[in-house]
Amino acid sequence: MFSVPDILVVSVLALLLFGPDRLPGIMRQAGRFMREVQNTSHSFVAEMERAADVSEEPRAPEPAPTHPPDGAKAP
C-alpha cells in the first residue's frame, strides 16, 4: 500500500498541477469514476455467480437408446 510520504508527494503534485480551484472537482469526478468501476465489477461478479449456479443444477439423465446395438437384429 502507499506510505504517508507517498501520499503527501502525490497530493502536492496534484495541487501544483491542477491548482486549488480545480482540484476538488477533479477529485469528485475521480470518486464517481471509481464508484462506477466498483458497481460494474460487482455486477459482473454477481452475473458470473448466477451463471455458475444455473450451470450447476442437476441434469436429467439421458434416455436409453431405442435402436439395437451394432450386429443385433431388430425385432
C-alpha positions in Angstrom: 0.0 0.0 0.0 1.0 3.6 0.0 3.0 5.1 2.8 2.4 8.6 4.2 5.3 10.2 2.3 4.0 8.7 -1.0 0.5 10.2 -0.4 2.0 13.6 0.5 4.1 13.7 -2.7 1.1 12.8 -4.8 -1.1 15.4 -3.0 1.5 18.1 -3.5 1.9 17.2 -7.2 -1.8 17.2 -7.8 -2.2 20.6 -6.1 0.6 22.0 -8.2 -0.7 20.5 -11.5 -4.4 21.4 -11.1 -4.5 24.2 -8.6 -6.7 24.7 -5.6 -9.7 25.7 -7.6 -10.0 22.7 -9.9 -8.7 20.0 -7.5 -12.0 19.4 -5.6 -13.9 19.0 -8.8 -11.3 16.6 -10.2 -11.3 14.5 -7.0 -15.1 14.4 -7.1 -15.0 13.2 -10.7 -12.4 10.6 -9.8 -14.6 9.4 -6.9 -17.6 9.0 -9.3 -15.5 7.1 -11.7 -14.2 4.7 -9.0 -17.8 4.1 -7.8 -18.9 3.3 -11.3 -16.0 0.9 -11.7 -16.9 -0.8 -8.4 -20.6 -1.1 -9.4 -19.7 -2.6 -12.7 -17.3 -5.0 -11.0 -19.9 -6.1 -8.5 -22.5 -6.6 -11.3 -20.1 -8.7 -13.3 -19.2 -10.9 -10.3 -22.9 -11.3 -9.4 -23.7 -12.3 -13.0 -20.9 -14.8 -13.1 -22.0 -16.3 -9.8 -25.6 -16.5 -11.1 -24.4 -18.2 -14.3 -22.3 -20.7 -12.3 -25.4 -21.5 -10.1 -27.5 -22.1 -13.2 -24.9 -24.4 -14.8 -24.5 -26.5 -11.6 -28.2 -27.5 -11.5 -28.5 -31.3 -11.8 -29.3 -32.6 -15.3 -32.0 -35.1 -16.1 -30.5 -38.5 -17.1 -30.3 -39.1 -20.8 -32.9 -41.6 -22.2 -31.6 -45.1 -23.2 -31.1 -45.5 -26.9 -34.0 -47.2 -28.7 -32.0 -48.7 -31.6 -30.4 -52.1 -31.3 -26.6 -52.3 -30.8 -24.4 -53.0 -33.8 -24.7 -56.6 -35.1 -28.0 -57.3 -33.4 -31.2 -57.8 -35.4 -34.1 -55.5 -35.0 -37.4 -57.1 -33.9 
